[in-house]
């Protein structure tokens, strides 16, 4: 073996693996082994490059964002391309390059911040860019945990998009911890959201800590033009008008002029500023909506409707559909709003996002108001076949189908649809609330209660929710404990709302609890509504439960039982039974019992009546 050459040794070794051709080939041909190894290595590297296995989102962030090595390389290349385009003044190409860079690495807060800063430098904006940038600003705040830098960027982005509401919401609860740049954004948001007096107070507080700029000076001129002392108005308006000749400030100056025109009720001034924006191509729906609303306030509703119905720009997304549709409804242009929704809701609202899917609810409500039952039933079918929207509106689609069937005099079909609706969940809160209110109004309180109970998590902070639940439970006459809970919640959430206090008092009386508190509440309501039958009877009940029988009798004697319906008569004689039984006037109490129909009472009231009946029997 010692004299054997390398080739012979390989051949003999390969002979041992004659049944394994690949191993034999690897032994006989080192070049083949190297080639195969290289191919395996290339495959591994390729797999690592194209597989999305690299987590780029922050620890604990949901959803977890993963990218591939190629994604990261492409993102970096596109970023460099965007910077070059900006340097060359190619702003549109730069915008698209930034968007592609972000798309390849969505969780890179650094690249996203640079892309949004580039957006803030743009002067010629396209409508579709606005929604994209606002969504990216919100995403940046999520990625960074809303740190100071992302808050600065997001505030400027929303202001540039002429959407000041989110800026106000983001910054109002951070007072005392705002940076100077955030203070400036908050000042602008205050003015643009119609809080001119708050703007002025805040301006006085922070004027020594912020650095004023040309834009903020214009805000101040606008404030002085509409809200300042008389001696400042002339000079301030001249400054605002002059700024409209400055290309860099023209759009802002026109929009501030519009705010002043609304305050001073000057439609012609608003129209001139709006015309300038149209010439620049920077006008948006809200700019026109302000003019239509100003015309309406000036008594020119017809002109406002004509302009709204002739608005030429189609919606760019679901929020435009929602905004424009609501404007049409506010102007009373319901017929045009129906046609608008019929065209655009199927295009833009096929989403499982509850805030977008609510468009179907608004459209359906228009059809219900117009009593277009065939179209309503067709809409129910369209929702259930629309894809994503059906996942959040299945229950609502069954309700509107049942509503159409009921109007078509098909009560059995309507009942089946209402049953299916009550068995579904309602991820869109407004859809659930509208369903419950209508079911209650149509005489189906059992289904209304079922829908409402399933929505407590979403609507439990709303006094209206508990008020409607109270009405449903009261109509069913089955659960006095739930009645008291609903009344208590509604009163705690809306203590100044009279009906909530009245309902709470009624629930106390039905549950035979806290009669002294009930008497105080019913007395206050009676003073405000001296001719109300409900007010008088409820106060009588409270007085009788407090054993103030003489006062209760005096009030009841003012009511003529001949004019009462079946329910009112039952309540009327139930009150007399409380008085007569309490005064041991047993013969009169027995006569009261004959006039009470227990189907109108709660179980606890029926139980009390039976106990009273047994006492009367025992008394002979």
C-alpha positions in Angstrom: 0.0 0.0 0.0 2.9 2.3 0.7 3.9 2.3 -3.0 0.4 2.8 -4.2 -0.2 6.2 -5.9 -3.1 8.6 -4.9 -5.2 7.6 -7.9 -5.1 3.9 -7.0 -6.0 4.6 -3.4 -9.0 6.7 -4.4 -10.1 3.9 -6.8 -9.9 1.2 -4.1 -11.7 3.4 -1.6 -14.4 4.2 -4.1 -14.9 0.4 -4.7 -16.0 0.0 -1.1 -19.0 2.4 -1.9 -19.9 0.8 -5.1 -23.6 0.7 -4.0 -23.5 4.5 -3.2 -22.6 6.1 -6.6 -22.7 9.7 -5.2 -20.2 9.0 -2.5 -18.0 7.1 -4.9 -18.1 10.0 -7.3 -17.1 12.4 -4.5 -14.1 10.2 -3.7 -13.0 9.7 -7.3 -13.4 13.4 -8.4 -12.3 16.1 -6.0 -13.4 18.7 -8.6 -17.0 17.3 -8.4 -16.9 17.4 -4.6 -15.8 21.1 -4.7 -18.5 21.9 -7.3 -21.2 20.2 -5.3 -20.1 21.9 -2.1 -20.1 25.3 -3.8 -23.7 24.6 -5.1 -24.9 23.7 -1.6 -23.2 26.8 -0.2 -24.8 29.0 -2.9 -28.2 27.4 -2.1 -27.8 28.1 1.6 -26.8 31.7 1.0 -29.6 32.2 -1.4 -32.1 30.8 1.1 -30.8 33.1 3.8 -31.1 36.1 1.4 -34.6 35.5 0.2 -36.2 34.1 3.4 -37.8 36.6 5.7 -36.2 35.5 8.9 -34.6 38.7 10.1 -36.8 40.4 12.8 -36.4 44.2 12.4 -39.3 45.4 14.7 -38.5 46.4 18.3 -38.6 43.7 21.0 -42.1 43.0 22.1 -43.6 44.8 19.2 -46.7 43.4 17.6 -47.1 42.4 14.8 -43.5 41.1 14.5 -42.0 42.4 11.3 -39.5 40.1 9.4 -37.5 40.9 6.3 -35.0 39.1 4.1 -31.4 40.2 3.4 -32.4 41.2 -0.1 -35.1 43.4 1.3 -32.6 45.2 3.5 -30.1 45.6 0.6 -32.9 47.0 -1.7 -34.1 49.3 1.0 -30.7 50.8 1.4 -30.2 51.2 -2.3 -33.6 52.9 -2.7 -32.8 55.2 0.2 -29.6 56.4 -1.5 -31.5 56.8 -4.8 -34.1 59.0 -3.0 -31.4 61.2 -1.5 -29.8 61.7 -5.0 -33.2 62.6 -6.5 -33.8 65.2 -3.8 -30.4 66.7 -4.4 -31.3 66.9 -8.1 -34.6 68.6 -7.4 -36.6 65.5 -8.6 -39.1 65.6 -5.8 -41.7 63.2 -7.2 -39.1 60.6 -8.0 -37.6 61.1 -4.6 -41.0 60.5 -3.0 -41.6 57.2 -4.8 -38.1 56.1 -4.0 -38.6 56.8 -0.3 -41.9 54.8 -0.4 -40.2 51.8 -2.0 -37.4 52.0 0.6 -39.9 52.0 3.4 -41.9 49.2 1.8 -38.8 46.9 1.8 -38.1 47.6 5.5 -41.2 48.8 7.2 -39.9 48.5 10.7 -36.8 50.7 10.2 -37.8 53.8 12.2 -34.8 55.6 10.8 -35.7 55.2 7.2 -39.3 56.0 7.9 -38.4 59.2 9.7 -36.2 60.3 6.8 -39.1 59.5 4.3 -41.5 61.6 6.4 -39.1 64.5 6.7 -38.7 64.4 2.9 -42.5 64.6 2.6 -42.5 67.7 4.8 -40.2 69.3 2.3 -42.5 68.7 -0.6 -44.4 71.7 -2.0 -46.5 69.9 -4.8 -48.6 67.3 -3.0 -50.8 64.7 -4.6 -54.0 63.7 -2.7 -53.0 60.1 -2.4 -49.7 61.0 -0.7 -51.5 62.6 2.2 -53.3 59.5 3.5 -50.1 57.4 3.0 -48.0 59.9 5.0 -50.5 60.2 7.9 -50.7 56.4 8.2 -46.9 56.2 8.2 -46.7 58.9 10.9 -49.0 56.8 13.1 -46.9 53.7 12.4 -43.7 55.6 13.3 -45.1 56.5 16.7 -46.0 52.9 17.3 -42.5 51.7 16.3 -40.8 54.2 18.6 -43.3 54.1 21.5 -44.2 57.7 20.7 -40.9 59.2 21.6 -40.3 63.0 21.3 -38.7 62.8 17.8 -41.6 60.8 16.3 -44.1 63.1 18.0 -42.5 66.1 16.4 -42.6 64.5 12.9 -46.2 63.2 13.3 -47.4 66.6 14.4 -45.9 68.3 11.4 -47.1 65.7 9.0 -50.8 66.0 10.1 -50.6 69.8 10.0 -49.2 69.7 6.5 -52.0 67.4 5.5 -54.5 69.9 6.9 -55.7 67.4 9.5 -55.1 69.2 12.8 -57.5 67.1 15.0 -55.0 64.2 15.7 -52.3 66.8 16.6 -54.6 68.3 19.2 -55.5 64.8 20.5 -51.8 63.7 20.7 -50.5 66.8 22.5 -53.3 68.0 24.8 -52.6 65.4 27.4 -48.8 66.1 27.4 -49.0 69.7 28.6 -46.0 70.5 30.7 -43.7 68.1 28.9 -43.9 69.4 25.3 -40.7 70.4 23.5 -40.6 73.9 21.9 -41.4 72.4 18.4 -44.3 70.5 19.9 -45.6 73.6 21.5 -45.6 75.3 18.1 -47.5 72.3 16.6 -50.0 72.5 19.4 -50.6 76.2 18.9 -51.3 75.6 15.3 -53.6 72.7 16.0 -55.6 74.8 18.6 -56.2 77.5 16.0 -57.1 75.2 13.2 -59.5 73.1 15.3 -61.5 76.3 16.1 -60.1 76.9 19.6 -59.0 80.4 19.0 -59.3 81.5 22.6 -57.3 78.6 23.9 -54.7 79.4 21.2 -54.4 82.9 22.5 -54.0 81.8 26.1 -51.5 79.2 25.2 -49.5 81.6 23.0 -49.2 84.0 26.0 -47.9 81.1 28.2 -45.2 79.9 25.8 -44.2 82.9 23.8 -40.8 83.2 25.7 -40.0 79.5 25.2 -40.7 79.0 21.5 -39.0 80.3 18.4 -41.5 82.0 16.1 -41.3 81.5 12.4 -43.1 82.8 9.3 -45.9 80.3 9.6 -46.6 80.9 13.3 -46.5 84.7 12.6 -49.3 84.1 10.1 -51.3 82.2 12.6 -51.0 85.2 15.0 -52.0 87.6 12.2 -55.1 85.4 11.5 -56.0 85.5 15.2 -55.7 89.3 15.4 -57.8 89.6 12.2 -60.8 87.8 13.6 -60.5 87.7 17.3 -58.1 90.6 18.2 -58.9 94.1 19.4 -60.3 96.5 16.8 -57.1 98.5 16.4 -55.1 95.4 15.3 -57.5 94.1 12.7 -56.5 96.3 9.7 -52.8 95.7 9.9 -53.2 92.0 10.6 -55.5 91.4 7.6 -53.0 93.3 5.4 -50.3 90.9 6.5 -52.5 87.9 5.9 -53.4 89.2 2.4 -49.8 89.9 1.5 -48.7 86.4 2.4 -51.0 85.1 -0.3 -48.5 86.4 -2.8 -45.7 84.4 -1.3 -45.4 81.0 -3.0 -44.1 79.3 0.1 -46.9 80.7 2.4 -49.8 81.0 -0.1 -51.6 77.8 0.8 -51.4 78.4 4.6 -52.3 82.1 4.2 -55.4 81.2 2.2 -56.6 78.6 4.7 -56.1 81.0 7.6 -58.0 83.7 5.6 -60.8 81.1 5.4 -60.9 80.7 9.1 -61.2 84.5 9.6 -63.9 84.6 6.9 -65.9 82.0 8.8 -65.5 84.0 12.1 -66.5 87.3 10.5 -69.2 85.7 8.3 -67.7 86.8 5.0 -68.6 84.3 2.2 -67.0 86.5 -0.5 -63.7 86.6 1.4 -63.7 82.8 1.8 -64.5 82.4 -1.9 -61.5 84.5 -3.0 -59.1 82.5 -0.8 -60.6 79.2 -2.0 -60.2 80.3 -5.7 -56.5 80.9 -5.1 -56.1 77.4 -3.7 -57.9 76.0 -6.7 -55.6 77.9 -9.0 -52.6 76.4 -7.2 -54.2 73.0 -7.2 -53.8 72.7 -3.4 -57.5 72.8 -2.5 -59.0 69.8 -0.7 -62.5 68.7 0.3 -62.4 70.4 3.7 -61.6 73.7 2.0 -64.8 73.4 -0.1 -66.8 72.0 2.8 -66.1 75.1 4.8 -67.5 77.3 2.1 -70.6 75.2 1.7 -71.2 75.4 5.4 -70.7 79.2 5.4 -73.2 79.5 2.6 -75.7 77.4 4.6 -75.2 79.6 7.6 -75.8 82.6 5.4 -79.2 81.3 4.3 -78.0 80.0 1.0 -78.6 76.3 1.5 -79.6 75.8 -2.1 -76.3 77.3 -3.4 -74.4 75.1 -1.0 -76.1 71.9 -2.2 -75.5 72.7 -5.8 -71.8 73.3 -5.2 -71.5 70.1 -3.2 -73.3 68.1 -5.8 -71.0 69.5 -8.5 -67.8 68.9 -6.6 -65.6 67.3 -9.3 -63.0 65.4 -7.4 -63.6 61.7 -6.8 -62.7 60.3 -3.3 -59.2 59.0 -2.9 -60.0 56.6 -0.1 -62.6 55.6 2.5 -62.1 58.7 4.7 -62.9 60.9 1.7 -66.1 58.9 1.2 -67.1 59.2 4.8 -66.3 62.9 5.0 -68.0 63.9 1.8 -71.0 61.7 2.5 -71.5 63.2 5.9 -71.3 66.7 4.4 -74.0 65.9 1.9 -76.2 64.5 4.6 -75.6 67.7 6.8 -76.7 69.8 3.8 -79.8 67.7 3.3 -78.7 66.3 -0.1 -79.7 62.8 0.9 -80.7 61.6 -2.6 -77.3 62.6 -4.0 -75.6 61.1 -0.9 -77.4 57.7 -1.7 -76.1 57.7 -5.2 -72.6 58.7 -4.0 -72.5 55.9 -1.4 -73.9 53.4 -3.9 -71.0 54.1 -6.2 -68.1 54.4 -3.8 -68.9 52.3 -0.6 -68.4 49.0 -2.4 -65.1 50.3 -3.8 -63.6 51.6 -0.6 -65.4 49.9 2.3 -64.7 46.3 1.6 -62.6 46.1 4.9 -62.7 44.4 8.2 -61.6 47.7 9.9 -64.7 48.8 11.9 -64.0 52.5 11.3 -64.1 51.9 7.5 -66.9 49.3 7.5 -69.2 51.9 9.2 -69.7 53.4 5.7 -72.1 50.5 5.0 -74.1 51.5 8.1 -74.4 55.1 7.0 -75.5 54.0 3.5 -78.1 51.6 4.9 -79.5 54.3 7.2 -80.1 56.5 4.2 -82.0 53.8 2.5 -84.1 53.1 5.6 -84.9 56.8 5.9 -85.9 56.9 2.2 -87.9 53.7 2.6 -86.1 52.0 -0.3 -86.7 48.5 0.9 -85.6 46.6 -2.3 -82.3 48.4 -2.4 -81.9 47.8 1.3 -82.4 44.1 0.9 -80.0 44.0 -2.1 -77.4 45.9 0.1 -77.7 43.2 2.8 -76.8 40.5 0.2 -74.0 42.7 -1.1 -72.5 43.0 2.4 -72.6 39.2 2.9 -70.8 38.6 -0.4 -68.3 41.5 -0.2 -65.4 39.7 1.4 -63.8 41.3 4.4 -66.7 43.6 5.3 -68.9 40.6 6.0 -66.7 39.5 8.9 -67.6 42.6 10.9 -71.1 43.3 9.5 -72.7 39.9 9.3 -75.1 40.6 12.1 -76.0 44.0 10.7 -76.7 42.6 7.3 -79.2 40.2 8.8 -80.9 43.1 10.6 -81.3 45.3 7.5 -82.5 42.3 5.5 -85.1 41.7 8.2 -86.1 45.4 8.2 -86.7 45.2 4.4 -88.8 42.0 4.8 -90.8 43.6 7.6 -91.6 46.5 5.4 -92.6 44.1 2.6 -95.2 42.5 5.0 -93.2 39.3 5.4 -93.1 39.1 9.3 -92.0 35.5 9.4 -88.9 36.1 7.3 -88.2 39.3 9.2 -88.3 37.4 12.5 -85.9 34.8 11.2 -83.5 37.5 10.0 -83.7 39.3 13.4 -83.0 36.1 15.2 -79.9 35.6 13.1 -78.8 39.2 13.7 -79.1 38.8 17.5 -77.0 35.6 17.4 -74.1 37.4 15.7 -71.4 39.7 17.1 -71.2 43.4 16.2 -67.5 44.5 15.9 -68.8 47.8 14.5 -70.3 49.5 17.5 -72.5 52.0 15.6 -74.0 49.1 13.6 -74.8 47.3 16.8 -76.3 50.4 18.4 -78.4 51.2 15.4 -79.6 47.6 15.2 -80.6 47.5 18.9 -82.4 50.9 18.7 -84.4 49.9 15.6 -85.3 46.4 17.0 -86.6 48.1 20.1 -88.6 50.6 18.1 -90.0 47.8 15.9 -91.2 45.8 18.9 -88.5 43.2 19.3 -87.0 44.1 22.7 -85.7 40.5 23.3 -83.4 40.8 20.3 -82.4 44.3 21.1 -81.4 43.3 24.6 -79.3 40.4 23.3 -77.4 42.6 20.9 -76.8 45.2 23.6 -75.6 42.8 26.2 -73.0 41.4 23.8 -71.6 44.9 23.2 -71.0 46.1 26.8 -67.3 45.9 26.4 -67.3 48.3 23.4 -70.1 50.6 24.5 -70.1 50.4 28.3 -68.7 53.9 28.7 -71.6 55.4 26.9 -74.7 56.7 28.8 -76.8 56.3 25.6 -75.9 52.6 25.6 -77.2 52.1 29.1 -80.3 54.2 28.4 -81.2 52.0 25.4 -80.5 48.8 27.4 -82.8 50.2 30.2 -85.6 50.7 27.7 -85.1 47.1 26.3 -85.1 45.5 29.7 -88.1 47.6 30.8 -90.0 46.5 27.7 -89.3 42.8 28.5 -90.3 43.1 32.2 -88.1 40.1 33.1 -85.0 41.3 34.9 -85.4 44.1 37.5 -81.8 43.7 38.6 -80.5 44.4 35.1 -82.9 47.3 35.0 -81.4 48.9 38.1 -77.9 48.3 36.8 -78.6 49.9 33.5 -80.3 52.9 35.1 -77.4 53.3 37.6 -74.8 53.2 34.9 -76.6 55.7 32.8 -77.1 58.1 35.7 -73.5 57.9 36.7 -72.3 58.6 33.2 -74.8 61.5 32.6 -75.8 62.9 35.9 -77.2 66.1 34.4 -79.5 64.3 32.0 -83.0 64.4 33.4 -84.3 61.2 31.8 -81.4 59.2 33.4 -82.5 60.4 36.8 -86.1 59.5 36.2 -85.2 56.1 35.0 -83.0 55.5 38.0 -85.9 56.5 40.3 -88.2 54.1 38.5 -85.7 51.3 38.8 -85.4 52.0 42.5 -89.2 51.8 42.9 -89.5 48.6 40.9 -86.8 47.0 43.0 -88.3 48.6 46.2 -85.0 50.2 47.2 -84.0 53.6 48.6 -87.5 55.1 48.6 -86.3 58.4 50.1 -83.8 58.9 47.3 -86.5 57.9 44.8 -88.9 60.5 46.3 -86.3 63.3 45.9 -85.6 62.4 42.3 -89.3 62.0 41.3 -90.2 65.4 43.0 -87.5 67.2 41.0 -88.8 65.7 37.8 -92.4 66.5 38.7 -91.5 70.2 39.3 -90.0 70.4 35.8 -92.9 68.4 34.3 -96.0 69.1 36.3 -98.4 67.9 33.6 -96.6 64.6 33.0 -98.6 61.5 33.9 -95.4 59.5 34.4 -94.0 62.2 36.7 -97.1 62.2 38.9 -97.5 58.4 39.2 -93.8 57.8 39.9 -93.8 60.5 42.6 -96.9 58.9 44.1 -95.2 55.6 44.2 -92.2 57.1 46.0 -94.4 58.9 48.5 -96.4 55.7 49.2 -93.3 53.7 49.7 -92.2 56.3 52.2 -95.6 55.9 53.9 -96.6 59.5 53.0 -100.0 58.3 52.0 -101.9 61.5 52.3 -99.7 63.3 49.8 -99.7 60.4 47.4 -103.5 60.2 47.5 -103.8 63.9 46.8 -101.8 63.5 43.6 -103.5 60.3 42.4 -106.9 62.0 42.8 -105.9 64.4 40.1 -105.7 61.5 37.5 -108.7 60.3 35.6 -108.4 56.5 35.2 -110.9 56.5 32.3 -108.3 58.0 30.0 -105.5 55.5 30.7 -104.4 52.6 28.5 -103.9 49.1 29.8 -100.3 49.6 31.0 -101.0 53.0 32.5 -104.1 51.6 34.3 -102.0 48.8 35.8 -99.4 51.2 37.1 -102.2 53.5 38.4 -103.9 50.8 40.4 -100.6 49.4 41.6 -99.9 52.7 43.2 -103.4 52.7 44.8 -102.7 49.2 46.1 -99.5 50.5 47.8 -101.6 53.2 49.5 -104.6 51.2 50.5 -102.6 48.2 51.7 -100.4 50.5 53.7 -103.4 52.1 55.3 -105.0 48.7 56.0 -108.0 49.6 53.8 -108.3 46.0 52.7 -111.6 46.2 50.8 -110.2 49.0 48.6 -107.0 47.0 48.2 -108.9 44.0 47.0 -110.6 46.1 44.3 -107.2 47.4 43.2 -106.0 43.9 42.7 -108.8 43.2 40.3 -107.6 46.0 38.1 -103.9 45.0 37.9 -102.7 43.0 34.9 -99.4 41.4 36.1 -98.2 40.9 32.5 -97.1 44.5 32.6 -95.0 44.1 35.8 -91.6 42.7 36.8 -91.2 39.5 38.7 -90.4 41.3 41.9 -93.6 43.4 41.6 -95.6 40.3 40.9 -94.1 38.7 44.0 -95.0 41.7 46.1 -98.6 41.6 44.8 -98.9 37.9 45.7 -97.5 38.6 49.2 -100.1 41.4 49.6 -102.8 39.2 48.3 -102.0 36.5 51.0 -102.0 39.2 53.7 -105.4 40.4 52.5 -106.7 36.8 52.6 -105.3 36.3 56.1 -107.1 39.5 57.2 -110.4 38.0 56.1 
